[in-house]
């Protein structure tokens, strides 16, 4: 029986070293938080018979945290988000999901100009 060729002996330790490096590098990433991995804040909004709920509640959200306004309405309308820049988010009758995120800390009012009401005040921090 012939001894293994020199290149075969070298490839085995290199393969083991690569496997160890991959295992260690994969394990290290699990402890670090992922950027943008914040949970989506879901706010249910209902427009019915000329009224809206919630009505002026304050909700705390993070900077750049995804926010979903799940709007259930008996007729079409528009929500105004008084952030920089301001946003006008139209919705139709039935259920519509409106997505947004806010980049600046502070209080951002989300309102219905038609009803002249603040739906929710987002405390962004």
C-alpha positions, -999 to +999 in steps of 0.1 A: +000+000+000+013+034-010+014+063+014-011+091+006+001+118-017+014+149+001-014+171-013-041+148+001-026+151+036-026+189+034-062+191+021-076+173+051-063+197+078-073+227+057-108+213+054-110+209+092-097+244+098-123+258+073-151+239+091-140+253+125-138+288+112-172+286+096-187+272+128-172+299+150-181+327+127-217+315+125-220+312+162-206+347+169-233+364+149-262+350+170-254+372+200-254+404+181-288+422+175-297+425+138-302+459+124-338+467+117-350+436+135-374+456+157-409+441+159-436+458+138-459+480+159-495+472+147-521+498+154-557+489+145-578+519+134-616+518+128-636+544+110-673+538+114-704+561+112-682+593+114-662+582+144-627+568+147-610+545+173-585+549+188-590+585+196-559+604+207-541+574+223-503+577+227-482+548+214-445+544+220-424+534+189-387+533+181-369+554+155-371+535+122-394+508+138-419+495+112-454+506+119-486+492+104-519+510+106-545+484+099-575+506+089-610+492+088-634+517+073-670+520+061-659+545+034-627+557+018-606+585+034-571+597+042-549+596+072-523+624+077-490+617+095-475+650+107-438+639+105-410+653+085-419+649+057-456+648+062-474+618+047-509+615+034-520+578+034-552+570+015-574+540+025-605+525+009-636+509+023-629+476+040-595+468+055-563+485+043-528+481+058-507+513+057-470+510+064-447+536+077-416+543+099-404+575+115-368+587+115-369+615+140-376+613+177-405+632+191-443+631+191-459+626+157-497+631+154-516+608+131-549+624+123-580+625+102-585+660+088-620+651+077-630+643+112-606+669+127-594+643+152-560+630+163-562+592+159-530+584+177-499+603+189-467+583+182-440+589+208-409+582+188-377+575+207 
